[in-house]
Amino acid sequence: MTEVASPTRTVDLPHAVPVFSTFADLPVEYQSFATRHELTLRDVLGLLNTPSLNEHMNERRLKVLVQQLETALQEYEYQISEVIMCMLIRCDLQRVYGVACECGLGWVARQAGRQTDPRAGATARLGRVLKYKLENLAASKLASVRAEEMRV
């Protein structure tokens, strides 16, 4: 028979899950990130609770995600677009940077960041974060190429 936890009985969990109910509950680096990108507590919680695809990200998966994101934006499916953008923001896109450029992820992120529908607030904010991430990645790639050219 499976036991059910009750308020009078504690159950040992493998790890404690932090509870964030206000901005002040967030670690300082998350607060700084949220402030810098004008994110709400809900936006940050969405990012924190979205799984990372680092181990599973490949060119094919990225292409599918970009296509799904573009479709979700076109169909005003803002919740789906938010989840996809959270996955992309949390993912290390360096390995698939070339494909990100080829399939227009920057353009799609820019489109997401420009949403004005009142229901698209989080979509617009997360789109701007994804665009910023891609711009930083592009700048890093460019700096790497220039540094390599200087050595030659």
C-alpha positions in Angstrom: 0.0 0.0 0.0 1.4 3.4 -1.0 1.5 6.0 1.8 0.2 9.5 1.2 2.0 12.4 2.9 0.0 14.5 5.3 0.8 17.6 7.2 1.6 15.6 10.3 3.9 13.2 8.4 7.1 14.3 6.6 8.4 12.6 3.6 12.0 12.8 2.7 12.5 14.2 -0.8 15.7 13.5 -2.8 16.3 17.2 -3.0 14.6 20.3 -1.7 12.7 22.2 -4.4 13.0 26.0 -3.7 9.9 28.0 -3.6 9.9 31.5 -5.1 6.8 33.5 -4.4 8.3 37.0 -4.8 11.2 38.6 -6.6 13.1 38.9 -3.3 13.0 35.1 -3.0 15.0 34.7 -6.1 18.8 34.4 -5.9 20.6 37.7 -6.6 21.9 36.7 -10.0 18.3 35.8 -11.1 17.0 39.1 -9.8 19.8 40.9 -11.7 19.0 39.0 -14.9 15.3 39.7 -14.6 15.9 43.4 -14.0 18.3 43.7 -16.9 15.9 42.1 -19.3 12.7 43.6 -17.8 11.3 40.1 -17.0 8.5 39.4 -14.5 8.6 36.8 -11.7 6.4 34.6 -13.9 8.9 34.9 -16.8 11.8 33.9 -14.5 9.9 31.0 -13.0 9.0 29.8 -16.6 12.7 29.8 -17.4 13.7 28.0 -14.2 11.0 25.3 -14.7 11.7 24.6 -18.3 13.9 21.7 -19.0 17.3 22.3 -20.7 17.8 20.6 -24.0 21.6 20.8 -23.9 22.2 17.1 -24.0 19.6 16.5 -26.8 20.1 19.6 -29.0 21.1 18.9 -32.5 20.6 20.5 -35.9 17.4 18.6 -36.6 15.8 19.4 -33.3 16.7 23.1 -33.5 15.1 23.3 -37.0 11.9 21.7 -35.7 11.8 24.0 -32.6 12.3 27.1 -34.8 9.5 26.0 -37.1 7.2 25.3 -34.2 8.0 28.7 -32.7 7.3 30.5 -35.9 4.0 28.6 -36.3 3.0 29.3 -32.7 3.6 33.0 -33.3 1.7 33.1 -36.5 -1.3 31.3 -34.8 -1.1 33.5 -31.7 -0.3 30.5 -29.5 1.7 32.5 -27.0 1.9 29.9 -24.3 3.6 27.4 -26.7 5.9 30.1 -28.0 6.9 31.0 -24.4 7.8 27.4 -23.6 9.8 27.0 -26.8 11.7 30.2 -26.2 12.4 29.2 -22.6 13.9 26.0 -23.9 16.0 27.9 -26.5 17.2 30.5 -23.9 18.3 27.8 -21.5 20.1 25.8 -24.2 23.7 26.3 -25.2 23.2 27.2 -28.9 26.9 27.4 -29.7 27.1 23.9 -31.1 24.2 24.6 -33.5 24.9 28.2 -34.2 25.3 27.8 -38.0 21.9 26.1 -38.2 20.4 28.7 -36.0 21.5 31.3 -38.6 20.4 29.2 -41.5 16.9 28.5 -40.2 16.3 32.2 -39.2 16.1 31.8 -35.4 17.3 35.4 -35.0 14.5 36.7 -37.3 11.9 34.6 -35.4 13.2 35.8 -32.0 12.9 39.4 -33.3 9.3 38.8 -34.4 8.5 37.4 -31.0 10.1 40.4 -29.3 7.9 42.7 -31.4 4.6 41.2 -30.4 2.1 43.8 -29.2 -1.0 41.7 -28.5 -1.9 42.2 -24.8 -1.7 38.4 -24.3 1.8 38.3 -25.6 3.7 40.2 -22.9 5.8 37.2 -21.8 6.3 36.2 -25.5 7.7 39.7 -26.3 9.9 39.8 -23.3 11.3 36.3 -23.9 11.7 37.1 -27.6 13.9 40.0 -26.7 16.0 37.9 -24.3 16.5 35.2 -27.0 17.4 37.9 -29.6 19.9 39.3 -27.1 21.4 35.9 -26.5 21.8 35.3 -30.2 23.4 38.7 -30.7 25.9 37.9 -27.9 26.6 34.6 -29.5 27.2 36.2 -32.9 29.5 38.8 -31.3 31.5 36.0 -29.6 31.8 34.1 -32.9 32.9 37.2 -34.7 35.5 37.9 -32.0 36.8 34.3 -32.2 37.1 34.6 -36.0 39.0 37.9 -35.8 41.3 36.6 -33.1 42.1 33.6 -35.4 42.7 36.0 -38.3 45.2 38.0 -36.2 47.2 34.8 -35.5 47.6 34.1 -39.2 
